[in-house]
Amino acid sequence: MGYNKKILTAQYVIKAVIFFFLIILLFGCKKIEPKRIVKVETISITDIGYTSCTAQGSIIDIGEDGITQHGFCWSTSQNPTLADNKKELGPRNSTGVYSDILTGLSPNTTYYIKAFARSHDEEFYGDQESFVTLAPREPTVITTAVHNITENSAQCGAEVIDDGGVKLIMRGVCWSTITGPTIADSHTENGDEIGLFVGDLTGLDPGTTYYVRAYATNSIGTSYGEELSFDTEWPQSGTFNDPRDGNEYPWIKMGEQIWMGVNLAYLPEVSSGTTSTTIPIYYVYDYNGTNVAEAKASDNYKTYGVLYNWPAAIEACPDGWHLPSDDEWKHLEMFLGMSQEDADNTGFRGTDIGSQMSRYSFLWDDGALENDPAFGSSEFVALPGGYLSYVYAQFRTIGSDGNWWSMTDFDTNNAWRRSINYDNSGVQRDYTYKANGFSVRCVRD
C-alpha cells in the first residue's frame, strides 16, 4: 500500500513538471513586437516667392505615444533642427498630409527645410529639401483703361500686381503726345502700395491724341505697363493759327467732325486767266494779277478766301486738317438733318440744309435761301464766294452761290463738290471739272 502511494506521488510530480515545462515553452516562444515610433516625410516646397513659400509634409505613423507637436523647421545651413527656424502646427492624432505657408524669408536665398514631428521628448524629421527664394526685380504693373475723358483731363486705371520683392518707391501713370511715355514726361505720383489705383491726367490740350501707361518704381528700377492711347474731347468751337502764313481760323464741332468755320485763305501764289486739271492753280475773285500781297489786300480775299482748282485744293489744308471727302460732306449734311437717302442723291437735297449752313444775308442775292427761317442757324458760315469758270476763264456768280471741293474723284477729270445757291434752301451735290476754281473748307484729321 505504501509502495503504491509513492508511485502515484511520483507520477503527479512528473505530470506537474511536464505541465509547467509546456507553459514555459508556450510563452517563452511568443514573438515580442518592437515599440512603434513616429515617422514623418518632407514632401514638397511650392509657391516659392521673394519672402515666402508653401511647405508640405506627411505623417506616416503617429507612433505609440502620439504626436505632441508637428510642423517644419528650416535654416540657411543644411540639416535644420528645431533649434533653427520652425513653424509649429500643434498636436496630431492621425496620419496624413499637412502644409503651411512659411514667411519672413529673405529674397534670393537658399534654404534647407525638413518636416518634423515630436512625441513628448523625442524629435523625428523627414528628409531634407532645399529651395531658393526669388531674386528682387523691377515691379510688375498693368495699365487697365482710360476713362472720364474731357477736353483737358482724363483718368487712367492701373494696378501694381508685384512689387518685385522690395518696397515700392512710387507708382503712377505717365503720358505724352508721342508714343512711349516715361516718368521723364508728365506723370502722376500715386503712392507706394501694391494694388489698384487711378491716375488723374490734367492740363491736356483739347482734340489731341495722347499716349499713356502705368509705371512702378522700386530700388531695382522702373517698369511700365501696356501703352494705351486716347483723344481728348473737342469743345464746341475755337480758333487755330495756320503756321504757314499766320492766318487765324475759327472752327466748329459738327457732330463728331471738326470743320473750319470760314473758307481757307492759304495763298502761296496767285494766277490770272490760267486753268489746269493737273497743276495747282490759286485765284482770288476778281483779281487778275500775279502779286500775292495785292491779292490779299482785296476785299474779296478778306471775305471769301481763295479759290482753288482741284489739284491745289487737295494739298491746300494745313497739317492736321484735310479736304473733306464726299462721305464727310454727307456726314455733315446728315448731322444737320438730311436723310441718308437724300445725302446719297445728286442735285439739290435737304429741305433747309443750305439755309442752315449759310450766314450774313446782306452778302446773298435775294431769294429762297435768305427767306428761309432756318437761315444761319448753324455755325458753318457758308458765303456766296462764286467760282472761277474754266470754260470762260473768268470769275462768276459771286453773291448768288458758293462752291466747295471734296477730295473724292468722280473720274480722271472730275471730282465731287457741294454748292449752295441763293434761290434754293438745299445743298447741291454733283461732280464737276477739276479745272474750276472753288472754295475750300478743311476738316480736322
Sequence and secondary structure as in RCSB ss.txt:
>XXXX:A:sequence
MGYNKKILTAQYVIKAVIFFFLIILLFGCKKIEPKRIVKVETISITDIGYTSCTAQGSIIDIGEDGITQHGFCWS
TSQNPTLADNKKELGPRNSTGVYSDILTGLSPNTTYYIKAFARSHDEEFYGDQESFVTLAPREPTVITTAVHNIT
ENSAQCGAEVIDDGGVKLIMRGVCWSTITGPTIADSHTENGDEIGLFVGDLTGLDPGTTYYVRAYATNSIGTSYG
EELSFDTEWPQSGTFNDPRDGNEYPWIKMGEQIWMGVNLAYLPEVSSGTTSTTIPIYYVYDYNGTNVAEAKASDN
YKTYGVLYNWPAAIEACPDGWHLPSDDEWKHLEMFLGMSQEDADNTGFRGTDIGSQMSRYSFLWDDGALENDPAF
GSSEFVALPGGYLSYVYAQFRTIGSDGNWWSMTDFDTNNAWRRSINYDNSGVQRDYTYKANGFSVRCVRD
>XXXX:A:secstr
 HHHHHHHHHHHHHHHHHHHHHHHHHHHTS       EEEEEEEEES  SS EEEEEEEEEE SS BSEEEEEEE
SSSS  TTSEEEE   B S EEEEEEE    TT EEEEEEEEEETTEEEE   EEEE       EEEEEEEES  
SS EEEEEEEEE TTS   EEEEEEESSSS  TTSEE    S SEEEEEEE S  TT EEEEEEEEE SS EEE 
  EEEE    SEEEEE TTT  EEEEEEETTEEEESS     S   SS   SSS  EE TT  S  HHHHHTSHH
HHHH  EE HHHHTTTS TTEE   HHHHHHHHHHTT  HHHHHS EEESSSHHHHHB  GGGS SSHHHHSTTT
T SS  B   BEEETTTTEEE TTTEEEEEEEEESSSSEEEEEEEETT SSEEEEEEETTSBBB   EE 
